């Protein structure tokens, strides 16, 4: 993610990208390698680790985008997602 999105996440302690950006979903990757692939267009990307409880992970489906795995959190699930996960922010 960009530095601006990271600073917003650090301040709000929630992911807001889906609804705030007018997108249908907030995208995540299941591993760091795929995250680096998708962030390669950013000048100085930040990778945020998110621990997802098993019961929530069972509700989430994954798909392929550019040959990589992604998990799309629909705007309707974003509040539940934020309330259930542990966000591990990198040093800024």
KEKOL-653530 format. One record per residue: x, y, z of N, C-alpha, C, O, CB in turn; residue number from 1. Coordinates in Angstrom, 2 decimals, decimal comma, always signed. Atoms other than C-alpha are relative to their C-alpha. Glycine has a CB too. Layout:
# residues N
      n_c1      n_c2      n_c3     ca_c1     ca_c2     ca_c3      c_c1      c_c2      c_c3      o_c1      o_c2      o_c3     cb_c1     cb_c2     cb_c3   seq
         X         Y         Z         X         Y         Z         X         Y         Z         X         Y         Z         X         Y         Z   NUM
...
***
This chain:
# residues 92
      n_c1      n_c2      n_c3     ca_c1     ca_c2     ca_c3      c_c1      c_c2      c_c3      o_c1      o_c2      o_c3     cb_c1     cb_c2     cb_c3   seq
     +0,83     -1,17     +0,00     +0,00     +0,00     +0,00     +0,88     +1,24     +0,00     +2,07     +1,17     +0,31     -0,95     +0,00     +1,20     1
     -0,74     -1,26     +0,03     +1,03     +3,59     -0,37     +0,22     +0,53     +1,41     -0,45     +0,10     +2,35     -0,73     +1,05     -0,86     2
     -0,25     -0,62     -1,31     +2,42     +5,68     +2,49     -1,26     +0,71     +0,50     -1,56     +0,64     +1,69     +1,18     +1,00     -0,09     3
     +1,23     -0,70     -0,39     -0,78     +7,76     +2,50     -1,04     -0,98     +0,55     -1,66     -0,71     +1,58     -0,58     +0,76     -1,20     4
     +0,95     +1,00     -0,50     -2,96     +4,65     +2,87     +0,48     -0,59     +1,32     -0,33     -0,86     +2,21     -0,21     -1,11     -1,04     5
     -0,55     +0,54     -1,24     -0,62     +3,30     +5,57     -0,23     +0,97     +1,16     -0,62     +0,55     +2,25     +1,51     -0,28     -0,16     6
     +0,22     -1,00     -1,05     -0,83     +6,55     +7,56     -1,48     +0,07     +0,39     -1,80     +0,24     +1,57     +0,50     +1,39     -0,47     7
     +1,43     +0,04     -0,28     -4,62     +6,46     +7,25     -0,35     -1,23     +0,83     -1,13     -1,14     +1,78     -0,81     +0,01     -1,32     8
     +0,24     +1,23     -0,74     -4,65     +2,85     +8,47     +0,53     +0,12     +1,44     -0,13     -0,33     +2,37     +0,67     -1,19     -0,71     9
     -0,57     -0,18     -1,35     -2,39     +3,74    +11,42     -0,87     +0,92     +0,85     -1,01     +0,71     +2,05     +1,43     +0,56     -0,10    10
     +0,84     -0,95     -0,74     -4,68     +6,63    +12,38     -1,37     -0,59     +0,31     -1,86     -0,46     +1,43     -0,16     +1,29     -0,79    11
     +1,36     +0,50     -0,16     -8,04     +4,91    +11,87     -0,08     -1,41     +0,58     -1,10     -1,79     +1,14     -0,70     +0,02     -1,33    12
     -0,07     +1,39     -0,45     -6,96     +1,34    +12,77     -0,99     -0,91     -0,73     -1,35     -1,97     -0,23     -0,25     -0,08     +1,49    13
     +0,89     +0,81     +0,83     -9,29     +0,05    +10,02     +0,36     +0,21     -1,46     +0,90     +1,25     -1,84     -1,49     +0,37     +0,25    14
     -0,14     -0,14     +1,44     -9,09     -0,60     +6,31     -1,24     +0,69     -0,51     -2,36     +0,29     -0,21     +0,21     -1,39     -0,69    15
     +1,13     -0,76     +0,51    -11,26     +1,91     +4,50     -0,03     +0,03     -1,52     -0,96     +0,58     -2,10     +0,03     +1,40     +0,54    16
     -0,17     -0,14     +1,43    -10,14     +1,50     +0,90     -1,20     -0,34     -0,84     -1,51     +0,40     -1,78     +1,10     -0,82     -0,42    17
     +1,10     +0,42     +0,84    -13,14     -0,35     -0,49     -1,05     +1,07     -0,20     -1,26     +1,53     -1,32     -0,63     -1,21     +0,58    18
     +1,07     -0,98     +0,12    -15,93     +2,10     +0,25     +0,49     +1,40     -0,27     -0,10     +2,11     -1,08     -0,82     +0,00     +1,23    19
     -0,52     -1,36     +0,13    -13,86     +5,27     +0,51     +0,47     +0,29     -1,41     +0,35     +1,41     -1,89     +1,13     +0,23     +0,98    20
     -0,49     -0,20     +1,35    -12,37     +4,75     -2,91     -1,06     -0,30     -1,05     -0,80     -0,19     -2,25     +1,20     -0,87     -0,24    21
     +1,07     +0,30     +0,93    -15,69     +3,78     -4,45     +0,15     -1,35     -0,67     -0,53     -1,63     -1,66     -0,08     +1,06     -1,03    22
     -0,21     +1,32     +0,56    -14,46     +0,28     -5,16     -0,99     -0,99     +0,61     -1,52     -0,76     +1,70     +1,45     -0,47     +0,23    23
     +0,91     +1,02     -0,51    -16,61     -2,81     -4,74     +0,63     -0,81     +1,13     -0,08     -1,37     +1,96     -0,42     -0,93     -1,12    24
     -0,67     +0,83     -0,99    -13,97     -4,51     -2,58     +1,39     +0,54     +0,30     +1,97     +1,29     -0,49     +0,10     -1,46     -0,50    25
     -1,38     -0,28     -0,39    -10,68     -4,08     -0,73     +0,78     -1,28     -0,26     +0,39     -2,35     +0,20     +0,11     +0,45     +1,53    26
     -0,75     +1,19     +0,38     -8,06     -6,46     -2,12     +1,17     -0,27     +0,93     +1,87     +0,64     +1,37     +0,50     +0,13     -1,42    27
     -1,11     +0,48     -0,81     -5,59     -8,50     -0,09     +0,63     -1,18     -0,72     +0,01     -1,78     -1,60     -0,48     -0,39     +1,44    28
     -0,65     +1,20     +0,51     -3,09    -11,22     -0,96     +0,31     -0,92     +1,16     +0,54     -0,46     +2,28     +1,31     +0,36     -0,79    29
     -0,26     +0,92     -1,10     -2,52    -14,38     +1,06     +1,47     -0,14     +0,38     +1,78     -0,76     +1,40     -0,53     -1,34     -0,36    30
     -1,41     +0,11     -0,38     +1,27    -14,07     +1,03     +0,79     +1,24     -0,44     +0,34     +2,01     -1,29     +0,63     -1,26     -0,62    31
     -0,83     -1,17     +0,24     +4,03    -11,50     +0,95     +0,53     +0,11     -1,41     +0,67     +1,22     -1,94     +1,14     +0,00     +0,94    32
     -0,51     -0,02     +1,37     +5,36    -12,49     -2,47     -1,02     +0,62     -0,96     -0,66     +1,43     -1,81     +0,37     -1,41     -0,46    33
     +1,05     -0,58     +0,85     +2,03    -11,69     -4,13     -0,22     +1,48     +0,34     -0,50     +2,28     -0,55     -1,31     -0,78     +0,16    34
     +0,14     -1,40     -0,40     +1,78     -8,47     -2,12     +1,09     +0,86     -0,66     +0,82     +1,96     -1,14     +0,06     +0,14     +1,54    35
     -1,09     -0,73     +0,66     +5,18     -7,38     -3,46     -0,25     +0,15     -1,49     +0,05     +1,20     -2,06     +1,33     -0,71     +0,23    36
     +0,31     -0,06     +1,42     +4,06     -8,20     -7,00     -0,99     +1,13     -0,28     -0,77     +1,95     -1,17     -0,57     -1,34     -0,48    37
     +1,04     -1,00     +0,24     +0,94     -6,02     -6,76     +0,44     +1,41     +0,41     -0,07     +2,40     -0,13     -1,26     -0,38     +0,75    38
     -0,45     -1,32     -0,44     +2,75     -3,18     -4,98     +1,15     +0,54     -0,84     +1,64     +1,64     -0,58     +0,41     -0,05     +1,46    39
     -1,19     -0,40     +0,78     +5,52     -2,99     -7,58     -0,22     +1,29     -0,78     +0,76     +1,92     -1,19     +0,38     -1,10     -0,96    40
     +0,25     -1,26     +0,72     +3,83     -0,02     -9,28     +0,13     +1,22     +0,91     +0,17     +2,35     +0,43     -1,38     -0,01     -0,64    41
     -0,14     -1,10     -0,95     +4,17     +2,08     -6,12     +1,48     +0,34     +0,18     +2,33     -0,54     +0,10     -0,63     -0,35     +1,37    42
     -1,38     -0,44     -0,17     +7,32     +4,12     -5,52     +0,63     -0,61     +1,25     +1,70     -1,21     +1,17     +0,07     +1,52     +0,07    43
     -0,49     +0,55     -1,26     +7,80     +3,10     -1,88     -1,13     -0,75     +0,69     -1,77     -0,21     +1,59     +0,56     +1,13     +0,93    44
     +1,15     +0,72     -0,55     +5,25     +0,39     -1,06     +0,25     -0,48     +1,43     +1,38     -0,70     +1,85     -0,34     -1,18     -0,88    45
     -0,01     +0,57     -1,34     +4,42     -0,82     +2,43     -0,86     -1,25     -0,02     -1,94     -1,26     -0,61     -0,51     +1,03     +1,07    46
     +0,74     +1,25     -0,11     +3,31     -4,36     +3,17     -0,51     -0,11     +1,44     +0,27     -0,01     +2,39     +0,88     -1,23     -0,39    47
     +0,63     +0,12     -1,31     +0,87     -4,79     +6,06     -0,44     -1,44     +0,18     -1,14     -1,99     -0,67     -1,20     +0,99     +0,16    48
     +0,43     +1,37     -0,31     +0,40     -8,20     +7,65     -1,31     +0,05     +0,79     -1,47     +0,86     +1,70     +1,10     -0,76     +0,81    49
     +1,30     +0,06     -0,65     -3,13     -9,10     +8,72     -0,26     -1,44     +0,41     -0,23     -2,34     -0,42     -1,14     +0,52     -0,95    50
     +0,38     +1,32     -0,50     -4,02    -12,08    +10,92     -1,52     -0,11     -0,04     -2,22     +0,70     +0,57     +0,55     -0,25     +1,45    51
     +1,44     +0,19     +0,19     -7,47    -13,38     +9,97     -0,43     -1,27     +0,75     +0,13     -2,33     +0,51     -0,38     -0,09     -1,52    52
     +0,48     +1,20     -0,69     -9,36    -15,74    +12,31     -0,57     -1,03     -0,99     -1,12     -0,66     -2,02     -1,08     +0,38     +1,04    53
     +0,44     +1,08     +0,89    -10,22    -19,13    +10,77     -1,46     +0,11     -0,39     -1,81     -0,13     -1,55     +0,25     -1,33     +0,65    54
     +1,44     -0,07     +0,31    -13,99    -18,59    +11,03     -0,31     +1,10     -1,02     -1,23     +0,96     -1,83     -0,80     +0,23     +1,28    55
     +0,19     -1,05     +1,00    -13,74    -15,35     +9,04     +0,63     -0,41     -1,32     +0,06     -0,17     -2,39     +0,60     +1,33     +0,49    56
     -0,68     +0,44     +1,22    -11,26    -16,81     +6,55     -0,88     -0,98     -0,79     -0,84     -0,99     -2,02     +1,34     -0,67     +0,34    57
     +0,89     +0,95     +0,68    -13,82    -19,55     +5,78     -1,08     +0,70     -0,83     -1,60     +0,12     -1,78     -0,66     -0,91     +1,03    58
     +1,01     -0,77     +0,74    -16,24    -16,84     +4,56     +0,57     +0,68     -1,23     -0,17     +1,11     -2,11     -0,62     +1,04     +0,91    59
     -0,66     -0,76     +1,06    -13,69    -15,31     +2,21     +0,41     -0,92     -1,14     +0,98     -1,99     -0,90     +1,22     +0,75     +0,54    60
     -0,44     +0,77     +1,15    -13,11    -16,60     -1,26     +1,20     +0,66     -0,64     +1,40     +1,87     -0,52     -1,12     -0,16     -1,02    61
     -1,13     -0,58     +0,71     -9,97    -16,15     -3,28     -0,21     -0,16     -1,50     -1,00     -1,00     -1,95     +1,34     -0,66     +0,44    62
     +0,07     +0,04     +1,45     -9,55    -15,54     -6,97     +1,38     +0,28     -0,55     +2,30     +0,58     +0,21     -1,05     +1,01     -0,55    63
     -1,29     -0,26     +0,65     -6,73    -15,08     -9,47     -0,08     +1,32     -0,75     -1,05     +1,61     -1,44     +0,38     -1,17     -0,96    64
     -0,13     -1,27     +0,71     -5,65    -11,71    -10,78     +1,45     +0,10     -0,47     +2,37     +0,05     +0,34     -0,41     +1,22     +0,91    65
     -1,36     -0,02     +0,56     -2,64    -11,43    -13,09     +0,79     -1,23     +0,41     +2,00     -1,16     +0,61     +0,74     +1,27     +0,44    66
     -0,67     +1,24     -0,36     -1,86    -15,04    -12,20     +0,35     -0,13     +1,47     +1,04     -1,06     +1,86     +1,23     -0,15     -0,80    67
     -0,30     -0,01     -1,44     -1,68    -14,24     -8,48     -1,29     -0,14     +0,81     -2,36     +0,24     +0,34     +0,75     +1,30     +0,41    68
     +1,16     +0,16     -0,87     -4,01    -15,09     -5,61     -0,35     +1,33     +0,67     +0,53     +2,03     +1,17     +0,26     -1,08     +1,06    69
     +0,49     -1,17     -0,73     -6,12    -12,27     -4,20     -1,27     -0,38     +0,75     -2,01     -1,28     +0,35     -0,28     +1,19     -0,97    70
     +1,23     +0,15     -0,78     -8,83    -12,10     -1,57     -0,67     +1,36     -0,02     -0,08     +2,37     +0,38     +0,29     -0,50     +1,48    71
     +0,76     -1,25     +0,08    -11,49     -9,46     -2,14     -0,99     +0,05     +1,15     -1,83     -0,83     +1,30     -0,73     +0,11     -1,37    72
     +0,94     -0,20     -1,11    -13,32     -8,15     +0,93     -1,06     +0,97     -0,50     -0,78     +2,16     -0,69     +0,73     +0,54     +1,30    73
     +1,10     -0,85     +0,44    -16,69     -6,83     -0,22     -0,25     +1,11     +1,01     -0,03     +0,94     +2,21     -1,28     -0,82     -0,22    74
     +0,28     -1,13     -0,90    -17,69     -3,46     +1,19     -0,93     -0,41     +1,14     -0,79     +0,08     +2,26     -0,62     +1,17     -0,78    75
     +0,94     +0,42     -1,04    -20,50     -5,19     +3,09     +0,68     -0,79     +1,12     +0,17     -0,82     +2,24     -1,11     -0,84     -0,61    76
     -0,73     +0,79     -1,01    -17,96     -7,41     +4,93     +1,15     +0,77     +0,64     +1,77     +0,27     +1,58     +0,53     -1,26     -0,63    77
     -1,18     -0,72     -0,46    -15,34     -4,74     +5,54     -0,06     +0,34     +1,49     +0,96     +0,23     +2,18     +0,17     +1,27     -0,80    78
     +0,12     -0,32     -1,44    -16,67     -3,69     +8,98     +0,26     -1,25     +0,84     +0,97     -1,18     +1,84     -1,39     +0,59     +0,32    79
     -0,23     +1,26     -0,72    -16,76     -7,33    +10,16     +1,47     -0,41     -0,10     +2,06     -0,88     +0,87     -0,90     -1,12     -0,55    80
     -1,41     +0,32     +0,20    -13,31     -7,89     +8,68     +0,87     +0,83     +0,94     +1,72     +0,29     +1,64     +0,41     +0,25     -1,48    81
     -0,78     -0,89     -0,86    -11,88     -4,86    +10,49     -0,14     -0,34     +1,48     +0,83     -0,26     +2,23     -0,41     +1,44     -0,22    82
     +0,24     +0,32     -1,41    -13,47     -5,91    +13,80     +0,63     -1,33     +0,41     +0,84     -1,57     +1,59     -1,49     -0,04     +0,27    83
     -0,45     +1,36     -0,32    -12,08     -9,45    +13,55     +1,49     -0,23     -0,17     +2,04     -1,17     +0,41     -0,72     -0,96     -0,86    84
     -1,40     +0,27     +0,33     -8,52     -9,13    +12,28     +0,97     +0,74     +0,92     +0,60     +1,70     +1,60     +0,28     +0,38     -1,45    85
     -1,10     -0,67     -0,66     -5,22     -8,19    +13,86     +0,90     +0,58     -1,08     +1,39     -0,15     -1,94     +0,79     -0,98     +0,95    86
     -0,80     -0,70     +1,01     -3,31     -5,61    +11,83     +1,40     +0,22     +0,56     +1,56     +0,75     +1,66     -0,67     +1,37     -0,41    87
     -1,40     -0,17     -0,40     +0,50     -5,62    +12,03     +0,63     +1,03     -0,94     +0,98     +0,73     -2,08     +0,78     -1,36     -0,04    88
     -0,52     -1,10     +0,82     +1,79     -2,28    +10,78     +1,52     -0,03     -0,05     +2,17     -0,32     +0,96     -0,49     +1,34     +0,54    89
     -1,46     -0,13     +0,09     +5,35     -1,88     +9,48     +0,44     +1,33     +0,59     -0,37     +2,22     +0,81     +0,47     -0,12     -1,46    90
     -0,56     -1,27     -0,45     +7,63     +0,83    +10,77     -0,08     +1,01     -1,13     +0,19     +0,68     -2,29     +1,48     -0,18     +0,48    91
     +0,09     -1,06     +1,02     +7,09     +4,13     +8,95     +1,19     +0,92     +0,12     +1,31     +1,87     -0,65     -1,32     +0,80     +0,14    92
***
